[in-house]
Amino acid sequence: MHLFALIAGLLCLAIWIYLLTAHGGFWRVASLRASVQPLATMDATIAVVIPARDEADVIGTTVESLLRQSCAQSIHIFVVDDHSSDGTAEAARQAARNCGRSEALDVIEGSTLPSGWTGKLWAMEQGIQRAMQLHPKFLLLTDADIRHSPDNLATLDAVAEAGSFDLTSFMVKLHCQTLAERLLVPPFVFFFFLLYPPAWARDPRRRVAGAAGGCMLIRPEALDRAGGTAAIRGQIIDDCALARAVKQSGGSVWLGVTQDACSTRVYGTFGEIERMIARTAFNQLQHSVWLLLGALVGLTITYLLPLGLLISGDWILALVGAVSWLMMSAAFLPMVRFYGLRPAWALTLPFSACFYMLATLHSAFKFWSGRGGEWKGRAQDIASSDQSRP
């Protein structure tokens, strides 16, 4: 038993050595920011598409932040009201009036959701169809809960032009004020970049492709080459699916992080964050029981085992556990600092990982029970007859 624990501990140690030294530097948050200056002027149209379903409490802030961009005169916004019941459309219109820019906003009433499409992608498709009538240089695909900094679009445009990228995307700063958010939001971004290391996503020689759906700037011709949103119409993790389609069709992708643009959506409780994770976690594992089991074992060895070794009572095992935990905390610390938290929060990653494991299990059970991908009253990731059992 001691030998088995030692082997497992050394495996954990090897994993963290690899992650810190050879996994694309995903944890070096400072290196993930844009290294170019925002464009001073812009002489081409950017069409903004915002899919919105019951977003009256946040969409006004989003629209106003877009109409107050440094390049605001180049921007036209298309809000697709996806059968909202809370006055989302009027909230968007009022925001445009507040900016004196009503002519820069079109609100599209969403049509009935066709079979095979997720709600968000169908709304995006309708907005893109209208937006293309303006022959824009870029499309900005953004969520209804994003407050864009004044230079956000000009910076994404500058990144795209400097590196000839077809898709540029910022992981915006998520809301992180409540206890649940402080414990679970920084790990969410940390895990995302671990799965999709931005340096690898930017590298044309690697297959890794990732994007953050809250803020994606894409060239229309690249979207067309990738097959448009129709090519990914059934995807729940639509942002990464789009990045993958762009890269597979010969396009180039840039993924980074910004501290200036932020999400205004608040996850006040652990339950709200759990539902957010469970919506896509099993889909990320391709609905595979074997991948689910592998993920749970991998998470246990990588994140939970160091604590177990630390309290094992054996000094050798405790030393291995302590070193692994310190390496884990060192990798997580830049993300903790990015969110303005005290360094001690870096020690909490094992507990956050345990929460994510339970949410992933819940995600699988929701999928098997026909409630996968739930978002605002819709289940969009549903097991077919041959997937209906674990």
Summary of the structure (lengths in Angstrom):
residues: 390
radius of gyration: 21.5
end to end distance: 31.1
largest distance: 71.3
contacts: 1337
relative contact order: 0.14
helix: 54%
strand: 13%
